[in-house]
Amino acid sequence: ERLVSGGAEDVERAAEAALRPKRLDEFVGQRVVREQLGLVLEAALARGRAPDHVLLSGPPGLGKTTLAMIIAAELGTSVRVTSGPAIQHAGDLAAVLSSLEENEVLFLDEIHRIARPAEELLYVAMEDFRVDVVVGKGAGANAIGLALPPFTVVGATTRAGLLPAPLRDRFGFTGHLEFYEDEELVRVLERSAGLLGVDLHRAAANEIARRSRGTPRIANRLLRRVRDWAQVRGDGTLDRAAARSALEVYEVDEIGLDRLDRAVLHALCVRFGGGPVGLTTLAVAVGEEPETVETVAEPFLVREGLMGRTPRGRVATTRTWQHLHLRPPPSAPT
Ligand code: ADP
């Protein structure tokens, strides 16, 4: 039996939840999405009706779950949370849908991973606010149409392109979340430091922001690790030296690449001579799922010019070789 209720992952998740902004005006950055979403919500409130369904897309850790919670808070309603992988049968979804209350928000994380039969049910529910429940078995089975109260689906996906078109079309508004600028991450960090009650020096905030891959979740996580370091090995001060030492311990490099990023780049250069190499082959070489490499590592590497995408596969760039301190072979496609 476990002595404590949660594993390390639960602890991280709880720490993360504690730092979530609650209202739209506390949400840092993403100016475009914030303005667009603000209008959708304000109009819905003025009409006294549930807003259109909202789809949020972007790499992990950029604030999709946070925005779903904020949408519910701004609408003064509650939120029900589930995810694509949790819905393997149409019945799972039917159960959730039929228990929704009027104007509630249904947050569907990783919506692109929802099982096919459930997808059909979702189309109908989103469009007609109706769910067909099958009662009985075999020849005597009957489909009973159940009317649902109005509600709003907030779907989150790492890439909108992963969704089948009919599902994508049922969202009245799609917000694309972008990686954050360093100054925005500094604001996220300063807000978090305030909530954690720690004195974060500006130089330390800059250092952490610069190495957070444009991602608030990573910034907050690194902040907690720097706090640990300062408490155990330092004198409790969160200054630049503490930040640098802590980040070294956790193997976050100068530009924020972590183990997976470096493994991908290393395989790309050393095993595949700089590519081009297919995504799946590359993923197998680093022992990861292709989806993880594609959605977690790749978007940032491409943005930083550390990896190129060509029709024939992924390629190293001049910057990749430089970053790894390797000399490209004469044949490398840089
Ligand atoms: P996602 O659902 O996109 O994976 P989350 O919404 O769970 O990301 O965000 C991860 C963490 O980052 C949360 O703890 C949240 O507090 C923080 N965060 C994300 N976006 C912002 C933001 N714009 N402002 C402040 N904190 C943010």
Residues whose N, C-alpha, C, O or C-beta is under 5 A from the ligand:
A	BS01	ADP	E16 A17 L19 R20 P21 E26 F27 V28 G29 P59 P60 G61 L62 G63 K64 T65 T66 L67 V188 P216 R217
